[in-house]
Amino acid sequence: MILCIETATKNCSVALVSKGVCIAHRSQFSNQYIHGEYLHVFIKQIMDEANLSFEQLSGVCVGKGPGSFTGLRIGVSAAKGICFASRKKLYSIPTLACFDFNAIHKDFVLSVIDARRDEVYALKWQREGSSFVAMGKEHSEVVHTDSWKEWKEKEVLVIGDAAQKVKELHGCPHWTYDQNNFPNALFMHQGIHTVGISEEDVAYFEPFYLKNFIAVKSKKNVL
């Protein structure tokens, strides 16, 4: 039994997976990033629903990024805390693999997460048989009309919270865009099957941010 945690975007989600089957799940999307408020509540709910203790888990798997710096820190901190306390193994999987690939009928997929301004985090996928294989590595892309030009003539499905951004800035007429689609712990077991999971050192594991954090001055009036 593996506890899965995915918090890299505005979608906060957790799931319990046993032998490739999800047996309990919670997910909540919010523009306000409610991860700090809801994550541990969701974890307790699904553990109670399955009547499990943390000692009965075989490990914890967390979406390692890229994505929101704050969201990733919250998810990874929770996963590491559980592993420390219960002496369980920590695993990670790329956030850009945490989509429902079983529901996709195209042969070429581009998963994208918003990286602010005109930039996205992206990973290309190609169908091989009944599953998808990642083509290359996760990368940050400043989106323009010549982005992913090697795929311009292909029928591509773009998934993720930055799909609309890609549509507006890239604008390939025969590509399909699924904007309301977010990484979700519910689909993490599909990613585990596709790209595998990495066992991590609980003490030293850090999220995969892909690019450096840049502090932005708050616009809120605190006086």
Backbone as CSV, one residue per row, in Angstrom:
resi,resn,N_x,N_y,N_z,CA_x,CA_y,CA_z,C_x,C_y,C_z
1,MET,0.839,-1.191,0.000,0.000,0.000,0.000,0.879,1.248,0.000
2,ILE,0.663,2.127,-0.967,1.446,3.349,-1.089,0.542,4.563,-0.944
3,LEU,0.957,5.510,-0.128,0.276,6.792,-0.012,0.885,7.734,-1.048
4,CYS,0.050,8.275,-1.925,0.502,9.178,-2.983,0.075,10.611,-2.662
5,ILE,0.980,11.548,-2.877,0.737,12.958,-2.583,1.169,13.796,-3.782
6,GLU,0.264,14.672,-4.272,0.593,15.546,-5.401,0.094,16.961,-5.098
7,THR,1.027,17.906,-4.961,0.678,19.281,-4.569,1.413,20.329,-5.398
8,ALA,1.874,19.987,-6.580,2.738,20.884,-7.350,1.977,22.004,-8.063
9,THR,0.651,21.877,-8.151,-0.149,22.915,-8.807,-1.219,23.395,-7.833
10,LYS,-2.227,24.068,-8.330,-3.323,24.538,-7.482,-4.269,23.406,-7.086
11,ASN,-4.001,22.209,-7.584,-4.778,21.037,-7.205,-4.048,20.277,-6.101
12,CYS,-4.698,20.133,-4.958,-4.138,19.382,-3.831,-4.791,18.008,-3.813
13,SER,-3.992,16.938,-3.917,-4.588,15.612,-4.024,-3.760,14.554,-3.318
14,VAL,-4.465,13.554,-2.802,-3.826,12.402,-2.156,-4.583,11.146,-2.565
15,ALA,-3.898,10.005,-2.520,-4.536,8.738,-2.876,-3.813,7.589,-2.189
16,LEU,-4.541,6.528,-1.968,-3.972,5.271,-1.494,-4.041,4.266,-2.624
17,VAL,-2.890,3.666,-2.965,-2.815,2.746,-4.091,-2.321,1.390,-3.607
18,SER,-3.032,0.343,-3.984,-2.640,-1.025,-3.654,-2.640,-1.864,-4.916
19,LYS,-1.485,-2.405,-5.288,-1.336,-3.259,-6.462,-1.887,-2.587,-7.721
20,GLY,-1.592,-1.299,-7.879,-1.998,-0.577,-9.076,-3.426,-0.101,-9.087
21,VAL,-4.140,-0.260,-7.977,-5.540,0.151,-7.901,-5.697,1.203,-6.815
22,CYS,-6.364,2.304,-7.134,-6.627,3.355,-6.152,-7.809,2.945,-5.295
23,ILE,-7.628,2.931,-3.965,-8.709,2.496,-3.071,-9.303,3.656,-2.269
24,ALA,-8.644,4.810,-2.270,-9.180,5.991,-1.593,-8.504,7.222,-2.167
25,HIS,-9.258,8.316,-2.233,-8.729,9.499,-2.918,-9.433,10.756,-2.437
26,ARG,-8.674,11.841,-2.337,-9.235,13.163,-2.089,-8.520,14.163,-2.987
27,SER,-9.276,15.142,-3.488,-8.692,16.154,-4.359,-9.490,17.437,-4.249
28,GLN,-8.782,18.564,-4.241,-9.455,19.863,-4.177,-8.634,20.898,-4.937
29,PHE,-9.283,21.574,-5.891,-8.632,22.643,-6.631,-9.030,23.987,-6.037
30,SER,-8.057,24.896,-5.912,-8.351,26.236,-5.437,-7.310,27.207,-5.960
31,ASN,-7.759,28.365,-6.413,-6.832,29.408,-6.851,-6.021,29.981,-5.705
32,GLN,-6.450,29.687,-4.468,-5.796,30.265,-3.291,-4.705,29.363,-2.707
33,TYR,-4.416,28.247,-3.355,-3.413,27.304,-2.840,-3.740,26.899,-1.392
34,ILE,-4.688,25.964,-1.261,-5.169,25.541,0.056,-4.402,24.335,0.605
35,HIS,-3.257,24.010,0.010,-2.512,22.808,0.384,-2.188,22.749,1.874
36,GLY,-1.704,23.859,2.432,-1.323,23.868,3.837,-2.493,23.606,4.756
37,GLU,-3.684,23.992,4.306,-4.892,23.822,5.125,-5.509,22.442,4.977
38,TYR,-5.465,21.877,3.767,-6.226,20.668,3.494,-5.403,19.385,3.392
39,LEU,-4.117,19.477,3.094,-3.357,18.266,2.798,-3.419,17.240,3.911
40,HIS,-3.104,17.631,5.132,-3.080,16.663,6.225,-4.491,16.179,6.579
41,VAL,-5.480,17.029,6.354,-6.871,16.604,6.558,-7.228,15.507,5.568
42,PHE,-6.853,15.709,4.297,-7.126,14.701,3.267,-6.417,13.381,3.578
43,ILE,-5.169,13.477,4.008,-4.414,12.261,4.326,-5.107,11.483,5.446
44,LYS,-5.515,12.178,6.501,-6.201,11.506,7.613,-7.509,10.883,7.138
45,GLN,-8.238,11.581,6.282,-9.519,11.065,5.800,-9.359,9.759,5.033
46,ILE,-8.378,9.691,4.119,-8.264,8.461,3.336,-7.647,7.331,4.160
47,MET,-6.782,7.669,5.104,-6.241,6.623,5.979,-7.348,6.045,6.858
48,ASP,-8.234,6.891,7.373,-9.373,6.418,8.169,-10.340,5.622,7.313
49,GLU,-10.570,6.097,6.081,-11.488,5.408,5.171,-11.013,3.986,4.879
50,ALA,-9.696,3.833,4.734,-9.123,2.512,4.447,-8.806,1.731,5.719
51,ASN,-9.043,2.366,6.873,-8.768,1.736,8.168,-7.309,1.291,8.265
52,LEU,-6.414,2.230,7.931,-4.984,1.937,7.921,-4.238,2.864,8.865
53,SER,-3.129,2.386,9.375,-2.183,3.231,10.094,-0.983,3.459,9.185
54,PHE,-0.177,4.474,9.468,0.997,4.740,8.653,1.982,3.572,8.697
55,GLU,1.998,2.834,9.789,2.902,1.689,9.916,2.549,0.585,8.925
56,GLN,1.309,0.580,8.417,0.883,-0.450,7.465,1.212,-0.090,6.021
57,LEU,1.688,1.119,5.802,2.070,1.517,4.447,3.388,0.851,4.053
58,SER,3.562,0.642,2.762,4.863,0.174,2.265,5.741,1.355,1.871
59,GLY,5.147,2.539,1.750,5.930,3.726,1.428,5.041,4.894,1.078
60,VAL,5.679,6.031,0.834,4.987,7.257,0.422,5.608,7.726,-0.880
61,CYS,4.762,8.052,-1.850,5.239,8.552,-3.144,4.734,9.977,-3.336
62,VAL,5.632,10.898,-3.667,5.265,12.298,-3.811,5.601,12.788,-5.215
63,GLY,4.719,13.641,-5.756,5.033,14.299,-7.016,6.171,15.273,-6.791
64,LYS,7.295,15.062,-7.466,8.520,15.800,-7.132,8.655,17.127,-7.858
65,GLY,7.739,17.441,-8.773,7.830,18.673,-9.527,8.187,18.385,-10.982
66,PRO,8.349,19.459,-11.754,8.333,20.870,-11.358,6.924,21.371,-11.072
67,GLY,6.854,22.611,-10.567,5.578,23.211,-10.248,5.744,24.351,-9.276
68,SER,4.690,24.620,-8.522,4.704,25.696,-7.538,5.737,25.417,-6.452
69,PHE,6.595,26.383,-6.177,7.605,26.208,-5.137,6.938,25.929,-3.788
70,THR,5.920,26.707,-3.441,5.245,26.527,-2.149,4.529,25.198,-2.096
71,GLY,3.784,24.869,-3.151,3.062,23.601,-3.184,3.986,22.410,-3.053
72,LEU,5.110,22.446,-3.757,6.065,21.339,-3.689,6.661,21.193,-2.301
73,ARG,7.000,22.323,-1.682,7.586,22.250,-0.340,6.603,21.645,0.657
74,ILE,5.330,22.007,0.538,4.313,21.478,1.454,4.154,19.973,1.265
75,GLY,4.044,19.531,0.019,3.858,18.109,-0.251,5.056,17.270,0.145
76,VAL,6.256,17.732,-0.206,7.467,16.980,0.120,7.701,16.953,1.625
77,SER,7.434,18.061,2.306,7.602,18.096,3.764,6.668,17.104,4.444
78,ALA,5.432,17.037,3.975,4.473,16.090,4.547,4.926,14.656,4.311
79,ALA,5.365,14.362,3.093,5.804,13.003,2.758,7.017,12.601,3.591
80,LYS,7.981,13.499,3.718,9.182,13.189,4.493,8.847,13.016,5.975
81,GLY,7.937,13.845,6.486,7.559,13.719,7.885,6.927,12.381,8.195
82,ILE,6.051,11.927,7.307,5.409,10.620,7.494,6.443,9.503,7.435
83,CYS,7.360,9.607,6.479,8.387,8.564,6.335,9.331,8.534,7.532
84,PHE,9.722,9.704,8.026,10.574,9.765,9.218,9.880,9.106,10.414
85,ALA,8.618,9.498,10.633,7.906,9.049,11.827,7.578,7.563,11.792
86,SER,7.248,7.048,10.613,6.811,5.647,10.502,7.892,4.728,9.944
87,ARG,9.089,5.301,9.666,10.215,4.523,9.140,9.873,3.815,7.823
88,LYS,9.232,4.550,6.934,8.849,4.016,5.630,9.710,4.620,4.522
89,LYS,9.711,3.955,3.379,10.488,4.431,2.245,9.783,5.597,1.561
90,LEU,10.604,6.514,1.026,10.101,7.659,0.284,10.398,7.458,-1.196
91,TYR,9.374,7.668,-2.017,9.512,7.559,-3.460,9.055,8.872,-4.111
92,SER,9.498,9.091,-5.335,9.040,10.272,-6.066,8.736,9.905,-7.509
93,ILE,7.924,10.762,-8.136,7.565,10.592,-9.536,7.419,11.989,-10.139
94,PRO,7.779,12.194,-11.399,7.616,13.517,-12.001,6.160,13.972,-12.001
95,THR,5.919,15.202,-11.611,4.563,15.740,-11.611,3.934,15.694,-12.992
96,LEU,4.724,15.907,-14.032,4.204,15.926,-15.395,3.799,14.540,-15.895
97,ALA,3.967,13.507,-15.036,3.491,12.159,-15.361,2.191,11.829,-14.648
98,CYS,1.690,12.737,-13.823,0.534,12.443,-12.962,-0.782,12.859,-13.610
99,PHE,-1.023,12.364,-14.818,-2.263,12.635,-15.541,-2.941,11.317,-15.918
100,ASP,-4.196,11.414,-16.354,-4.949,10.216,-16.722,-4.642,9.838,-18.177
101,PHE,-3.522,9.187,-18.387,-3.124,8.793,-19.738,-4.018,7.686,-20.298
102,ASN,-4.672,6.926,-19.434,-5.557,5.858,-19.914,-6.757,6.399,-20.676
103,ALA,-7.100,7.666,-20.442,-8.258,8.267,-21.102,-7.884,8.979,-22.402
104,ILE,-6.611,8.932,-22.778,-6.129,9.663,-23.958,-6.081,8.741,-25.177
105,HIS,-6.598,9.250,-26.314,-6.648,8.448,-27.533,-5.694,8.963,-28.620
106,LYS,-5.047,10.087,-28.371,-4.038,10.586,-29.314,-2.735,9.800,-29.136
107,ASP,-1.851,9.918,-30.121,-0.554,9.241,-30.048,0.560,10.146,-29.524
108,PHE,0.320,11.454,-29.525,1.319,12.408,-29.060,0.690,13.343,-28.031
109,VAL,1.361,13.477,-26.901,0.826,14.272,-25.800,1.908,15.215,-25.295
110,LEU,1.513,16.431,-24.977,2.394,17.403,-24.335,1.756,17.800,-23.013
111,SER,2.382,17.414,-21.893,1.863,17.825,-20.586,2.581,19.098,-20.165
112,VAL,1.799,20.079,-19.718,2.352,21.401,-19.415,1.797,21.932,-18.101
113,ILE,2.646,22.590,-17.342,2.282,23.242,-16.090,2.710,24.699,-16.172
114,ASP,1.884,25.581,-15.665,2.170,27.006,-15.730,3.432,27.354,-14.953
115,ALA,4.323,28.111,-15.586,5.550,28.581,-14.940,5.596,30.109,-14.914
116,ARG,4.421,30.734,-15.067,4.252,32.192,-15.034,4.743,32.859,-16.315
117,ARG,4.245,34.071,-16.512,4.516,34.853,-17.712,4.232,34.006,-18.959
118,ASP,5.133,33.967,-19.923,4.911,33.194,-21.152,5.585,31.824,-21.097
119,GLU,5.914,31.366,-19.914,6.704,30.146,-19.758,5.870,28.999,-19.197
120,VAL,6.223,27.778,-19.597,5.597,26.571,-19.061,6.676,25.545,-18.742
121,TYR,6.335,24.620,-17.844,7.119,23.400,-17.671,6.459,22.347,-18.547
122,ALA,7.257,21.604,-19.305,6.665,20.709,-20.297,7.399,19.375,-20.367
123,LEU,6.648,18.355,-20.802,7.222,17.039,-21.066,6.441,16.410,-22.217
124,LYS,7.168,15.902,-23.205,6.544,15.286,-24.373,6.381,13.776,-24.155
125,TRP,5.272,13.250,-24.680,4.963,11.832,-24.563,4.553,11.271,-25.916
126,GLN,4.909,10.002,-26.164,4.504,9.327,-27.387,3.985,7.941,-27.052
127,ARG,2.901,7.569,-27.714,2.314,6.256,-27.462,3.212,5.151,-28.002
128,GLU,3.399,4.129,-27.185,4.056,2.899,-27.617,3.205,1.741,-27.130
129,GLY,2.494,1.136,-28.046,1.563,0.077,-27.668,0.383,0.655,-26.907
130,SER,0.141,0.140,-25.722,-0.998,0.581,-24.925,-0.641,1.646,-23.892
131,SER,0.616,2.083,-23.876,1.035,3.073,-22.880,1.815,4.200,-23.554
132,PHE,2.215,5.187,-22.745,2.973,6.319,-23.255,4.387,6.306,-22.684
133,VAL,5.315,6.793,-23.487,6.719,6.875,-23.090,7.153,8.336,-23.162
134,ALA,7.847,8.796,-22.128,8.343,10.173,-22.116,9.426,10.348,-23.160
135,MET,9.333,11.436,-23.916,10.312,11.747,-24.955,11.215,12.857,-24.433
136,GLY,12.384,12.487,-23.961,13.298,13.474,-23.401,13.000,13.743,-21.938
137,LYS,13.355,14.935,-21.486,13.238,15.311,-20.079,12.286,16.493,-19.914
138,GLU,11.872,16.713,-18.655,11.105,17.904,-18.361,11.936,19.133,-18.713
139,HIS,11.294,20.153,-19.240,12.020,21.358,-19.613,11.128,22.575,-19.432
140,SER,11.755,23.717,-19.233,11.005,24.967,-19.220,11.046,25.557,-20.619
141,GLU,9.924,26.109,-21.059,9.799,26.611,-22.419,9.097,27.962,-22.410
142,VAL,9.751,28.974,-22.952,9.081,30.245,-23.215,8.298,30.046,-24.506
143,VAL,6.984,30.025,-24.406,6.152,29.570,-25.520,6.033,30.637,-26.603
144,HIS,6.266,30.220,-27.850,6.085,31.081,-29.020,5.723,30.191,-30.198
145,THR,5.537,30.761,-31.345,5.021,30.002,-32.490,5.966,28.905,-32.966
146,ASP,7.255,29.005,-32.653,8.209,27.984,-33.096,8.522,26.939,-32.023
147,SER,7.843,26.999,-30.883,8.062,25.996,-29.843,7.631,24.614,-30.336
148,TRP,8.393,23.583,-29.980,8.112,22.188,-30.336,7.857,22.037,-31.837
149,LYS,8.703,22.702,-32.635,8.466,22.731,-34.079,8.567,21.351,-34.706
150,GLU,9.275,20.420,-34.047,9.381,19.065,-34.584,8.052,18.312,-34.514
151,TRP,7.087,18.863,-33.743,5.773,18.229,-33.606,4.665,19.021,-34.295
152,LYS,5.011,20.060,-35.005,3.990,20.963,-35.538,3.012,20.286,-36.491
153,GLU,3.447,19.270,-37.204,2.579,18.613,-38.175,1.872,17.389,-37.593
154,LYS,2.075,17.118,-36.305,1.467,15.955,-35.665,0.160,16.348,-34.971
155,GLU,-0.678,15.347,-34.743,-1.916,15.547,-33.978,-1.562,15.392,-32.504
156,VAL,-1.447,16.503,-31.815,-0.964,16.523,-30.430,-2.084,16.945,-29.481
157,LEU,-2.170,16.262,-28.342,-3.059,16.679,-27.269,-2.227,17.367,-26.202
158,VAL,-2.595,18.590,-25.852,-1.908,19.349,-24.807,-2.757,19.288,-23.543
159,ILE,-2.168,18.777,-22.444,-2.893,18.647,-21.186,-2.175,19.431,-20.086
160,GLY,-2.926,19.855,-19.091,-2.332,20.567,-17.980,-2.906,21.958,-17.809
161,ASP,-2.562,22.608,-16.699,-3.165,23.902,-16.399,-2.630,25.032,-17.264
162,ALA,-1.617,24.764,-18.090,-1.093,25.776,-19.005,-1.472,25.491,-20.460
163,ALA,-2.433,24.601,-20.678,-2.829,24.253,-22.048,-3.382,25.466,-22.786
164,GLN,-4.163,26.295,-22.115,-4.724,27.475,-22.758,-3.626,28.474,-23.116
165,LYS,-2.614,28.591,-22.250,-1.486,29.470,-22.543,-0.771,29.003,-23.815
166,VAL,-0.555,27.699,-23.929,0.090,27.162,-25.132,-0.771,27.435,-26.365
167,LYS,-2.069,27.285,-26.213,-2.979,27.547,-27.342,-2.877,28.991,-27.796
168,GLU,-2.836,29.918,-26.850,-2.817,31.337,-27.189,-1.475,31.782,-27.771
169,LEU,-0.376,31.244,-27.255,0.951,31.707,-27.668,1.552,30.883,-28.801
170,HIS,1.076,29.632,-28.934,1.638,28.715,-29.932,0.699,28.587,-31.121
171,GLY,-0.552,28.302,-30.814,-1.617,28.383,-31.798,-1.540,27.430,-32.964
172,CYS,-1.204,26.177,-32.734,-1.183,25.206,-33.832,-2.621,24.743,-34.104
173,PRO,-3.158,24.932,-35.311,-4.588,24.729,-35.565,-5.074,23.295,-35.403
174,HIS,-4.204,22.304,-35.605,-4.668,20.923,-35.502,-4.251,20.254,-34.182
175,TRP,-3.764,21.029,-33.233,-3.535,20.512,-31.895,-4.825,20.635,-31.083
176,THR,-4.967,19.766,-30.081,-6.127,19.794,-29.195,-5.662,20.173,-27.802
177,TYR,-6.464,20.975,-27.101,-6.047,21.521,-25.813,-7.063,21.168,-24.730
178,ASP,-6.568,20.559,-23.648,-7.413,20.188,-22.517,-6.975,21.003,-21.306
179,GLN,-7.601,22.161,-21.114,-7.170,23.098,-20.092,-7.521,22.625,-18.681
180,ASN,-8.711,22.081,-18.482,-9.171,21.717,-17.140,-8.669,20.326,-16.757
181,ASN,-7.376,20.209,-16.699,-6.737,18.923,-16.451,-5.505,19.188,-15.591
182,PHE,-5.462,18.622,-14.402,-4.398,18.933,-13.464,-3.715,17.649,-12.990
183,PRO,-2.427,17.720,-12.660,-1.774,16.558,-12.039,-2.555,16.123,-10.809
184,ASN,-2.682,14.816,-10.634,-3.538,14.311,-9.571,-2.964,13.013,-9.019
185,ALA,-2.948,12.901,-7.689,-2.465,11.669,-7.061,-3.293,10.464,-7.475
186,LEU,-4.543,10.699,-7.894,-5.418,9.625,-8.345,-4.803,8.851,-9.514
187,PHE,-4.015,9.542,-10.346,-3.439,8.917,-11.540,-1.964,8.585,-11.373
188,MET,-1.441,8.736,-10.177,-0.017,8.511,-9.955,0.387,7.071,-10.266
189,HIS,-0.520,6.126,-10.032,-0.177,4.725,-10.295,0.039,4.478,-11.781
190,GLN,-0.632,5.280,-12.654,-0.376,5.167,-14.091,1.043,5.640,-14.413
191,GLY,1.446,6.742,-13.789,2.798,7.243,-13.987,3.845,6.287,-13.462
192,ILE,3.536,5.646,-12.330,4.463,4.652,-11.782,4.695,3.539,-12.785
193,HIS,3.619,3.132,-13.464,3.736,2.082,-14.478,4.507,2.578,-15.698
194,THR,4.327,3.879,-16.059,4.923,4.420,-17.279,6.385,4.805,-17.102
195,VAL,6.675,5.646,-16.092,8.040,6.151,-15.929,8.759,5.544,-14.730
196,GLY,8.024,4.790,-13.896,8.635,4.206,-12.709,8.749,5.226,-11.589
197,ILE,9.110,4.746,-10.416,9.309,5.637,-9.283,10.757,5.544,-8.826
198,SER,11.218,6.630,-8.235,12.592,6.683,-7.739,12.573,6.626,-6.224
199,GLU,13.365,5.721,-5.643,13.485,5.714,-4.185,14.419,6.853,-3.784
200,GLU,13.997,7.634,-2.794,14.738,8.814,-2.391,15.292,8.673,-0.976
201,ASP,16.326,9.438,-0.694,16.862,9.535,0.656,15.972,10.492,1.445
202,VAL,15.339,9.995,2.491,14.375,10.799,3.240,15.017,12.069,3.797
203,ALA,16.247,11.964,4.228,16.906,13.114,4.850,17.293,14.192,3.839
204,TYR,17.686,13.803,2.634,18.287,14.758,1.707,17.438,15.069,0.474
205,PHE,16.321,14.415,0.312,15.509,14.645,-0.886,14.953,16.067,-0.918
206,GLU,15.060,16.698,-2.081,14.500,18.024,-2.317,13.625,17.989,-3.562
207,PRO,12.602,18.842,-3.623,11.762,18.883,-4.829,12.576,19.258,-6.064
208,PHE,12.080,18.865,-7.212,12.692,19.199,-8.488,12.052,20.492,-8.998
209,TYR,12.686,21.623,-8.696,12.112,22.911,-9.049,12.312,23.270,-10.516
210,LEU,13.312,22.725,-11.147,13.680,22.948,-12.548,14.321,24.303,-12.787
211,LYS,13.811,25.361,-12.146,14.474,26.659,-12.270,14.531,27.319,-10.901
212,ASN,15.398,28.299,-10.766,15.629,28.936,-9.476,14.448,29.778,-9.034
213,PHE,14.246,29.812,-7.726,13.188,30.631,-7.145,13.537,32.108,-7.258
214,ILE,12.559,32.907,-7.687,12.733,34.352,-7.764,11.688,34.998,-6.870
215,ALA,12.137,35.697,-5.847,11.212,36.341,-4.919,10.543,37.541,-5.578
216,VAL,9.248,37.657,-5.352,8.478,38.784,-5.877,7.898,39.565,-4.714
217,LYS,8.065,40.883,-4.733,7.557,41.721,-3.664,6.040,41.659,-3.620
218,SER,5.503,41.449,-2.432,4.063,41.344,-2.264,3.382,42.670,-2.584
219,LYS,2.212,42.555,-3.247,1.424,43.736,-3.575,0.382,44.043,-2.505
220,LYS,0.315,43.213,-1.467,-0.685,43.412,-0.426,-0.279,44.586,0.483
221,ASN,-1.273,45.352,0.879,-1.054,46.446,1.834,-1.261,45.899,3.232
222,VAL,-0.174,45.703,3.965,-0.247,45.059,5.271,-0.484,46.061,6.395
223,LEU,-0.537,47.341,6.067,-0.756,48.380,7.093,-2.250,48.695,7.229
